[in-house]
């Protein structure tokens, strides 16, 4: 069942303002962002807590720093517990690895894991009840509008794919003029990415394309019914359409520039944590970046971990293939550079306000909890 149909961008103020469309039409629409790259519906009720992380085998996690007693006894200003939110999805792998392989513990942290959607998470970040999460560049609009969230590092590139049915006359992004494109949310990461590509081909994403909103797991059905000509979404939906139904790949931010040289997923902390306990924010950031580095060399193991824990809906083979395709170059300074790129692009697209000072937004959004990671 189709949820909504729009032909231009929506705007939201994280549940506190009406969504205003750019153009002549104004509607009220609840936009759901994601804690990580995925917009996959939660399998448990939002806010369901999970047990603290345990280290596999009871020792130091492979690929991480050893659990030095001095590290384990680290005393943070706000205590060792850290509240981490996640949504579930292939690209949330760094969060799952930091949790299940003991990277949080290696940094002296006692993780309290909670699965939730963005509507719950936004209040958690705003009130300081959630300390850290994995997110993407669609968070920049809420940050512009006042959400006190801080980007502390980049995790990986990849996890967004645009596809079309093989019997469609859409074979490339340039063929999308006058077409209908399915997305899981208006103004989300996939829509932002495709809009950048449309502009390169002289296609106005607000006038020349109609956007329709569906739950991510209904996009293939919508395409089969010819309600949409193509769709762009977080993994693993696009990958499964390619493998199971021979869909045509139009765009992948794991293989196409400038996306593969940047990031789609970042480490975020609450503004309150950054202010009250910068050392804990640094420990969280290190754990996430180390976990991302680990995923980059242990894709098969991590794919199995995600499936065994029912974090993702894909099988192990599909999950492993996706993780292998992602670009793993965790860092801080390269993430800052990439964040500035997306701020500029979103302002040009009208997602961010025309009056927004790009430099001021970047300074408010970015928090260097650690100076760099492996020189990056």
C-alpha positions in Angstrom: 0.0 0.0 0.0 1.4 3.4 -1.0 1.9 5.7 2.0 2.4 9.0 0.3 3.2 10.8 -3.0 5.2 14.0 -3.3 7.1 15.6 -6.2 9.3 17.9 -4.2 11.2 18.0 -0.9 9.7 18.0 2.5 11.0 19.8 5.5 10.5 18.9 9.2 11.4 20.2 12.6 11.9 16.9 14.3 8.3 16.6 15.4 7.8 20.1 16.5 7.0 22.0 13.3 4.9 21.3 10.3 6.5 19.8 7.3 6.6 22.5 4.6 7.2 21.6 1.0 9.3 23.7 -1.3 7.0 24.9 -3.9 3.3 25.6 -4.1 2.1 22.6 -2.1 2.1 22.5 1.7 1.3 19.4 3.6 1.9 18.0 7.0 4.0 14.8 6.9 5.8 12.9 9.6 9.3 12.2 8.4 11.1 9.3 10.0 14.9 9.5 9.9 17.1 6.6 11.0 19.5 6.1 13.7 22.0 4.5 11.4 21.9 4.2 7.6 18.8 2.0 7.6 15.2 3.0 7.9 14.2 -0.6 8.5 11.1 -0.9 10.8 12.0 -2.0 14.4 11.4 -5.6 15.1 10.9 -4.8 18.8 9.0 -2.0 20.3 10.8 1.3 20.1 12.9 1.9 23.2 13.4 -1.9 24.0 16.6 -2.2 26.0 19.2 -4.8 25.3 21.8 -6.4 27.7 25.2 -4.8 27.9 27.9 -5.9 25.6 30.0 -9.0 26.2 33.4 -9.8 24.8 33.5 -12.9 22.5 35.5 -15.6 24.2 35.9 -13.6 27.3 39.1 -11.9 26.3 40.2 -8.8 24.4 38.3 -8.4 21.1 40.2 -9.3 18.0 41.4 -6.2 16.2 40.9 -3.9 19.1 43.2 -2.5 21.7 43.9 -4.9 24.6 41.7 -4.5 27.6 44.4 -2.9 29.8 43.2 -2.7 33.5 43.9 1.0 33.4 41.5 1.4 30.6 38.9 -0.9 32.1 38.9 1.2 35.3 38.7 4.5 33.5 36.5 6.9 35.5 34.4 9.2 33.4 32.7 12.3 34.8 29.3 10.8 34.2 30.1 7.2 35.0 31.0 4.2 32.8 27.5 3.5 31.5 26.8 4.9 28.0 23.4 4.8 26.4 23.7 3.8 22.7 20.8 3.6 20.3 20.6 1.6 17.0 18.0 0.9 14.4 19.1 -2.3 12.7 20.5 -2.8 9.2 23.6 -4.0 7.4 25.4 -0.7 7.6 25.0 -0.6 11.4 27.8 -3.1 11.5 30.2 -0.8 13.5 27.7 -0.4 16.3 27.0 -4.1 16.4 30.7 -5.0 16.4 31.5 -2.4 19.1 28.8 -3.9 21.2 29.2 -7.6 20.6 33.0 -7.8 20.1 33.8 -5.7 23.2 35.2 -2.5 21.6 33.0 -0.4 24.0 34.3 -2.3 27.0 37.9 -2.0 25.8 37.4 1.8 26.0 36.1 1.5 29.6 32.5 1.9 28.6 29.5 -0.1 29.9 27.1 0.1 26.9 23.3 0.1 27.5 21.9 -0.8 24.0 18.4 0.3 22.9 16.7 -0.3 19.6 14.5 2.6 18.6 13.2 4.6 15.7 14.1 8.2 15.1 10.9 9.6 16.6 12.0 8.1 19.9 15.7 8.8 19.4 15.3 12.5 18.7 13.8 13.1 22.2 16.5 10.9 23.7 19.3 13.0 22.1 17.5 16.2 23.0 17.2 15.3 26.6 20.5 13.5 27.0 19.0 10.1 27.6 20.8 8.8 24.6 24.5 9.4 24.5 25.6 8.0 21.1 24.3 6.6 17.9 25.2 5.9 14.3 23.6 8.3 11.7 23.8 9.7 8.3 23.8 13.1 6.5 20.0 13.5 6.7 20.6 14.4 10.4 22.0 17.8 9.2 18.5 19.3 8.8 17.5 18.6 12.4 20.8 20.0 13.5 20.2 23.1 11.6 16.8 23.4 13.3 18.3 23.1 16.8 18.8 19.4 17.6 21.9 19.3 19.7 23.7 16.4 18.1 27.4 16.2 17.4 29.2 14.4 14.5 32.5 12.9 15.9 33.8 10.7 13.1 33.1 8.9 9.8 32.6 5.1 9.6 32.1 4.0 6.0 30.8 4.7 2.5 28.2 2.6 0.8 24.7 1.3 1.8 22.5 3.2 -0.6 21.5 1.9 -4.0 19.1 3.1 -6.8 17.6 0.3 -8.9 14.9 -0.2 -11.6 13.1 -3.3 -12.9 15.0 -5.0 -15.7 12.1 -4.7 -18.2 11.9 -0.9 -17.5 13.1 1.7 -20.0 15.1 3.3 -17.1 18.6 2.1 -17.5 20.5 5.0 -16.0 20.0 8.0 -13.8 19.6 10.2 -16.9 16.5 8.3 -17.8 14.6 9.4 -14.7 13.3 12.7 -16.1 9.5 12.6 -15.9 9.6 9.4 -13.9 8.3 8.4 -10.5 10.9 7.3 -7.9 10.1 5.5 -4.7 11.9 6.4 -1.4 11.4 5.3 2.2 11.3 8.9 3.4 11.2 12.4 1.9 14.4 14.3 2.5 16.3 11.2 3.7 19.8 10.1 2.7 18.7 8.1 -0.4 16.7 11.0 -1.8 19.5 13.5 -1.1 22.0 11.3 -2.9 19.8 10.7 -6.0 19.0 14.4 -6.2 22.6 15.3 -6.4 23.0 12.9 -9.3 19.8 14.1 -11.1 21.2 17.7 -11.0 24.4 16.5 -12.7 22.2 15.3 -15.6 20.3 18.6 -15.8 17.2 17.1 -14.1 15.5 19.2 -11.5 14.7 16.9 -8.6 11.9 19.1 -7.4 10.1 19.6 -10.8 11.2 16.8 -13.2 10.7 13.8 -10.9 7.8 12.6 -8.8 8.7 11.1 -5.4 6.5 8.5 -3.7 7.0 7.2 -0.2 6.7 3.6 0.8 8.0 1.4 3.6 11.3 0.1 2.4 10.1 -3.5 2.3 7.2 -2.5 -0.1 9.3 -0.7 -2.7 9.9 -3.8 -4.8 6.1 -4.5 -4.8 5.4 -0.9 -5.9 7.9 -1.3 -8.7 6.4 -4.6 -9.8 2.9 -3.0 -9.9 4.4 -0.1 -11.9 3.4 2.5 -9.4 7.0 3.6 -9.5 9.7 3.4 -12.2 12.6 3.0 -9.9 13.5 3.4 -6.2 16.5 4.3 -4.1 16.9 3.0 -0.6 19.2 1.7 2.2 20.6 -1.8 1.9 19.8 -4.6 1.8 16.6 -3.9 -0.2 18.2 -2.7 -3.4 20.8 -5.5 -3.3 18.1 -8.2 -2.9 16.2 -6.7 -5.8 19.3 -7.0 -8.0 20.1 -10.6 -6.9 16.6 -12.0 -6.7 14.8 -10.1 -9.5 17.6 -9.0 -11.8 17.0 -5.3 -11.3 19.2 -2.8 -13.0 21.6 -0.8 -10.7 21.4 2.9 -11.4 23.5 4.3 -8.6 25.5 3.0 -5.7 27.3 5.1 -3.1 29.7 2.3 -2.5 31.0 2.4 -6.1 30.1 5.8 -7.6 31.9 9.1 -6.9 31.9 11.4 -5.1 30.1 9.2 -2.6 32.5 6.2 -2.3 35.3 8.7 -1.4 33.2 10.1 1.5 30.8 8.7 4.1 27.2 7.8 4.4 27.5 6.8 8.1 28.9 8.8 10.9 29.4 8.4 14.7 27.2 10.9 16.6 27.0 11.8 20.3 24.5 14.0 22.1 25.5 17.6 22.7 25.0 17.1 26.4 27.5 14.3 26.5 30.0 16.3 24.4 29.7 19.2 26.9 29.6 17.2 30.2 31.9 14.4 29.5 34.1 14.9 26.4 36.4 12.0 27.5 33.4 9.6 27.3 32.5 11.1 23.9 36.1 10.4 22.8 36.0 6.8 24.1 32.7 6.2 22.3 34.2 7.6 19.1 37.4 5.5 19.3 35.3 2.4 19.9 33.1 3.1 16.8 36.0 3.9 14.5 38.0 0.8 15.7 34.9 -1.3 15.1 34.5 0.1 11.6 38.1 -0.7 10.9 37.5 -4.3 12.2 34.4 -4.7 9.9 36.6 -3.8 6.9 38.8 -6.8 7.4 36.2 -9.3 8.9 33.2 -9.0 6.6 32.3 -12.7 6.7 32.4 -12.9 10.5 30.4 -9.7 10.9 27.8 -10.7 8.3 27.3 -13.9 10.4 27.1 -11.9 13.6 24.4 -9.6 12.2 22.3 -12.5 11.0 22.8 -14.6 14.1 21.6 -11.8 16.3 18.7 -11.0 13.9 20.0 -7.5 13.3 19.3 -7.6 9.6 16.7 -9.2 7.2 19.2 -10.4 4.6 21.0 -13.8 4.5 24.6 -14.2 5.4 25.8 -14.3 1.8 24.0 -11.1 0.8 25.1 -9.4 4.0 28.7 -10.3 3.4 28.7 -9.1 -0.2 27.3 -5.7 0.9 29.9 -5.4 3.7 32.6 -6.3 1.2 31.4 -3.6 -1.2 31.4 -0.8 1.4 34.4 1.4 1.7 35.9 1.3 5.2 38.1 4.3 5.9 37.1 5.4 9.4 38.4 8.8 10.3 37.8 12.3 11.8 39.2 14.9 9.5 38.0 13.2 6.3 34.6 13.0 7.9 34.6 16.7 8.6 35.5 17.4 4.9 32.7 15.1 3.8 30.1 16.7 6.1 30.9 20.1 4.7 30.2 18.6 1.2 26.8 17.4 2.2 25.9 20.7 4.0 26.7 22.6 0.8 24.7 20.1 -1.4 21.7 20.1 0.9 21.6 23.9 1.0 21.7 24.0 -2.8 18.8 21.5 -3.0 16.7 23.6 -0.6 16.7 21.1 2.2 18.7 23.4 4.4 17.5 27.0 4.5 18.9 29.5 2.0 19.8 31.8 4.9 21.8 29.1 6.7 25.5 29.9 7.3 27.2 26.7 6.2 30.3 27.3 8.2 28.4 28.1 11.4 26.3 25.0 10.9 29.4 22.8 10.5 31.0 24.3 13.6 27.8 23.6 15.6 27.4 20.1 14.2 31.0 18.8 14.4 32.7 17.9 17.6 36.3 16.7 17.5 36.2 14.3 20.4 39.5 12.9 19.1 41.9 14.8 16.9 42.2 12.1 14.2 42.1 8.3 13.7 45.2 6.7 12.1 46.1 10.1 10.8 42.7 10.7 9.2 
